[in-house]
Amino acid sequence: MIKQASEKPDCKAVVNWSHIRLLHNTSETPDEKEMDYFEGLVKALDKKEIWNHVDLAETTWYRLNDQESKEISIIDKWGKVDPLSSFSKIVKNMGAVKRSSVYVKMADREMAEQIKKGM
Protein backbone atom coordinates (compact mmCIF):
# COMPACT_ATOMS: atom_id res chain seq x y z
CA MET A 1 0.00 0.00 0.00
CA ILE A 2 2.82 2.44 0.82
CA LYS A 3 4.56 1.60 -2.45
CA GLN A 4 1.34 2.33 -4.39
CA ALA A 5 0.85 5.62 -2.56
CA SER A 6 4.46 6.64 -3.09
CA GLU A 7 3.90 6.64 -6.85
CA LYS A 8 1.33 9.43 -6.60
CA PRO A 9 2.70 12.94 -7.31
CA ASP A 10 1.48 14.47 -4.05
CA CYS A 11 2.96 11.64 -2.00
CA LYS A 12 6.27 11.91 -3.87
CA ALA A 13 6.38 15.64 -3.14
CA VAL A 14 5.97 15.06 0.61
CA VAL A 15 8.44 12.16 0.74
CA ASN A 16 11.04 14.14 -1.24
CA TRP A 17 10.41 17.36 0.72
CA SER A 18 9.48 19.17 -2.48
CA HIS A 19 5.94 20.10 -1.46
CA ILE A 20 4.67 23.67 -1.59
CA ARG A 21 5.98 26.05 1.06
CA LEU A 22 4.57 29.04 2.85
CA LEU A 23 5.88 32.29 1.41
CA HIS A 24 3.84 34.78 3.41
CA ASN A 25 0.80 35.02 5.61
CA THR A 26 -1.11 37.85 7.20
CA SER A 27 -2.04 38.22 10.82
CA GLU A 28 -5.30 36.64 11.95
CA THR A 29 -7.13 39.94 11.63
CA PRO A 30 -5.31 41.90 8.92
CA ASP A 31 -5.97 45.58 8.36
CA GLU A 32 -6.39 47.17 4.93
CA LYS A 33 -2.67 47.98 4.59
CA GLU A 34 -1.68 44.40 5.33
CA MET A 35 -4.22 43.03 2.83
CA ASP A 36 -3.02 45.49 0.16
CA TYR A 37 0.53 44.19 0.64
CA PHE A 38 -0.66 40.58 0.45
CA GLU A 39 -2.69 41.16 -2.72
CA GLY A 40 0.24 43.05 -4.28
CA LEU A 41 2.55 40.13 -3.52
CA VAL A 42 0.19 37.64 -5.16
CA LYS A 43 -0.14 39.89 -8.24
CA ALA A 44 3.66 40.20 -8.45
CA LEU A 45 4.01 36.40 -8.32
CA ASP A 46 1.37 36.05 -11.03
CA LYS A 47 3.11 38.66 -13.19
CA LYS A 48 6.37 36.68 -12.99
CA GLU A 49 4.36 33.52 -13.73
CA ILE A 50 5.28 31.89 -10.43
CA TRP A 51 2.74 29.24 -9.50
CA ASN A 52 1.12 30.04 -6.17
CA HIS A 53 -1.71 28.86 -4.00
CA VAL A 54 -3.69 31.29 -1.84
CA ASP A 55 -5.38 29.92 1.26
CA LEU A 56 -8.02 32.08 2.89
CA ALA A 57 -8.81 30.98 6.44
CA GLU A 58 -12.00 32.67 7.51
CA THR A 59 -13.52 31.38 10.72
CA THR A 60 -14.97 32.67 13.93
CA TRP A 61 -13.14 31.94 17.15
CA TYR A 62 -15.84 29.43 18.00
CA ARG A 63 -18.07 27.09 16.02
CA LEU A 64 -21.74 26.53 16.49
CA ASN A 65 -22.98 23.26 15.02
CA ASP A 66 -20.18 23.42 12.40
CA GLN A 67 -21.75 26.56 10.93
CA GLU A 68 -19.13 29.28 11.03
CA SER A 69 -21.55 32.02 10.09
CA LYS A 70 -23.79 31.49 13.10
CA GLU A 71 -23.11 33.36 16.29
CA ILE A 72 -24.05 32.28 19.79
CA SER A 73 -27.43 33.76 20.64
CA ILE A 74 -28.69 34.88 24.02
CA ILE A 75 -32.41 34.75 24.87
CA ASP A 76 -33.47 37.27 27.48
CA LYS A 77 -36.29 36.75 29.98
CA TRP A 78 -38.79 38.30 27.52
CA GLY A 79 -37.82 35.86 24.75
CA LYS A 80 -35.86 38.39 22.68
CA VAL A 81 -32.89 36.82 20.87
CA ASP A 82 -29.67 38.81 20.43
CA PRO A 83 -26.13 37.79 19.47
CA LEU A 84 -23.65 37.31 22.31
CA SER A 85 -21.45 40.03 20.80
CA SER A 86 -24.14 42.63 21.55
CA PHE A 87 -23.74 41.85 25.28
CA SER A 88 -19.98 41.34 25.47
CA LYS A 89 -17.38 43.86 24.33
CA ILE A 90 -14.72 41.15 24.51
CA VAL A 91 -16.63 38.89 22.13
CA LYS A 92 -17.47 41.80 19.84
CA ASN A 93 -13.82 42.90 19.59
CA MET A 94 -12.47 39.41 18.99
CA GLY A 95 -13.98 39.29 15.54
CA ALA A 96 -13.42 36.63 12.94
CA VAL A 97 -10.11 35.14 11.88
CA LYS A 98 -9.32 36.19 8.31
CA ARG A 99 -5.74 35.01 7.83
CA SER A 100 -4.52 34.81 4.24
CA SER A 101 -1.53 32.70 3.21
CA VAL A 102 0.29 32.25 -0.08
CA TYR A 103 2.32 29.14 -0.91
CA VAL A 104 4.81 28.53 -3.73
CA LYS A 105 6.55 25.50 -5.18
CA MET A 106 9.91 24.67 -3.65
CA ALA A 107 11.63 25.21 -7.00
CA ASP A 108 10.25 28.78 -7.17
CA ARG A 109 10.79 29.73 -3.56
CA GLU A 110 14.06 31.62 -3.98
CA MET A 111 12.67 33.79 -6.78
CA ALA A 112 9.45 34.32 -4.81
CA GLU A 113 11.47 35.43 -1.77
CA GLN A 114 13.31 37.96 -3.95
CA ILE A 115 10.00 39.34 -5.19
CA LYS A 116 8.77 39.59 -1.60
CA LYS A 117 11.93 41.43 -0.49
CA GLY A 118 11.51 43.91 -3.36
CA MET A 119 8.03 44.97 -2.29
C-alpha positions in Angstrom: 0.0 0.0 0.0 2.8 2.4 0.8 4.6 1.6 -2.5 1.3 2.3 -4.4 0.9 5.6 -2.6 4.5 6.6 -3.1 3.9 6.6 -6.8 1.3 9.4 -6.6 2.7 12.9 -7.3 1.5 14.5 -4.1 3.0 11.6 -2.0 6.3 11.9 -3.9 6.4 15.6 -3.1 6.0 15.1 0.6 8.4 12.2 0.7 11.0 14.1 -1.2 10.4 17.4 0.7 9.5 19.2 -2.5 5.9 20.1 -1.5 4.7 23.7 -1.6 6.0 26.0 1.1 4.6 29.0 2.8 5.9 32.3 1.4 3.8 34.8 3.4 0.8 35.0 5.6 -1.1 37.9 7.2 -2.0 38.2 10.8 -5.3 36.6 11.9 -7.1 39.9 11.6 -5.3 41.9 8.9 -6.0 45.6 8.4 -6.4 47.2 4.9 -2.7 48.0 4.6 -1.7 44.4 5.3 -4.2 43.0 2.8 -3.0 45.5 0.2 0.5 44.2 0.6 -0.7 40.6 0.5 -2.7 41.2 -2.7 0.2 43.0 -4.3 2.6 40.1 -3.5 0.2 37.6 -5.2 -0.1 39.9 -8.2 3.7 40.2 -8.4 4.0 36.4 -8.3 1.4 36.1 -11.0 3.1 38.7 -13.2 6.4 36.7 -13.0 4.4 33.5 -13.7 5.3 31.9 -10.4 2.7 29.2 -9.5 1.1 30.0 -6.2 -1.7 28.9 -4.0 -3.7 31.3 -1.8 -5.4 29.9 1.3 -8.0 32.1 2.9 -8.8 31.0 6.4 -12.0 32.7 7.5 -13.5 31.4 10.7 -15.0 32.7 13.9 -13.1 31.9 17.2 -15.8 29.4 18.0 -18.1 27.1 16.0 -21.7 26.5 16.5 -23.0 23.3 15.0 -20.2 23.4 12.4 -21.8 26.6 10.9 -19.1 29.3 11.0 -21.5 32.0 10.1 -23.8 31.5 13.1 -23.1 33.4 16.3 -24.0 32.3 19.8 -27.4 33.8 20.6 -28.7 34.9 24.0 -32.4 34.7 24.9 -33.5 37.3 27.5 -36.3 36.8 30.0 -38.8 38.3 27.5 -37.8 35.9 24.7 -35.9 38.4 22.7 -32.9 36.8 20.9 -29.7 38.8 20.4 -26.1 37.8 19.5 -23.6 37.3 22.3 -21.5 40.0 20.8 -24.1 42.6 21.6 -23.7 41.8 25.3 -20.0 41.3 25.5 -17.4 43.9 24.3 -14.7 41.1 24.5 -16.6 38.9 22.1 -17.5 41.8 19.8 -13.8 42.9 19.6 -12.5 39.4 19.0 -14.0 39.3 15.5 -13.4 36.6 12.9 -10.1 35.1 11.9 -9.3 36.2 8.3 -5.7 35.0 7.8 -4.5 34.8 4.2 -1.5 32.7 3.2 0.3 32.3 -0.1 2.3 29.1 -0.9 4.8 28.5 -3.7 6.5 25.5 -5.2 9.9 24.7 -3.6 11.6 25.2 -7.0 10.2 28.8 -7.2 10.8 29.7 -3.6 14.1 31.6 -4.0 12.7 33.8 -6.8 9.5 34.3 -4.8 11.5 35.4 -1.8 13.3 38.0 -3.9 10.0 39.3 -5.2 8.8 39.6 -1.6 11.9 41.4 -0.5 11.5 43.9 -3.4 8.0 45.0 -2.3 
